[in-house]
Amino acid sequence: QVQLVESGGGLVQAGGSLRLSCAASGGIFSIDMLGWWRQAPGKQHELVASITTAGRTHYADSVKGRFAISRDNAKNTVYLQMNNLQPEDTAVYYCNEAPVAYMYWGQGTQVTVSS
């Protein structure tokens, strides 16, 4: 069974960058669409970016032009490059299937952006 483990979060100042990684224990190719989700305190999980096996991407309006999702099927890994981070990006970031998060939520990785 596929398990996803997020990493790469941290504390950065506004305008900084982070690169998140999501490593799959099983074959990632079987999952057609993977997404990066985030959950801020008191809010629902929000899908911020997704990518298909063919490389088709989608971004939430709030991150367009700043975030870039990529997928390496050979390494069973999906990435999220986050540039020009803003305080409102502060959240726990998760990877999961998209557009519906069928898998159980993992621990995620904390991203904190200070102003």
C-alpha positions, 0 to 999 in steps of 0.5 A: 500500500502506498504511503506518503511522507512529507518533508522540507518544511521550516521557518522562513521570512516573508519572501523566502523559499522552501522546497517540499518533498513527498516520498512514496513508499510504493509506486507513485505512477498508479496514482494519477493525480497527486496534490499538495494540501495545506491546513491552517489553524481553524481551516479545512484542508486546502488543495494548493497544487496538483499534478497528473502522471502526464505532468498536467498541473493545477494551482489554487489562485492564492499560490499561482505564480509563486508555487510550482509542483513537479513529479518524478515518477522514477523516484516516487516523489512529488515536490512543491517549490514555494517562492515568495512565501507570505505569512498567509502560507503558514500551514501544515502541508500534506501530500495526498491524492487529488482532487479528492484526498482518498488516502489517510492524512499523514503528519505533514510538514510545517511551514511557518512564514514570519513577516 
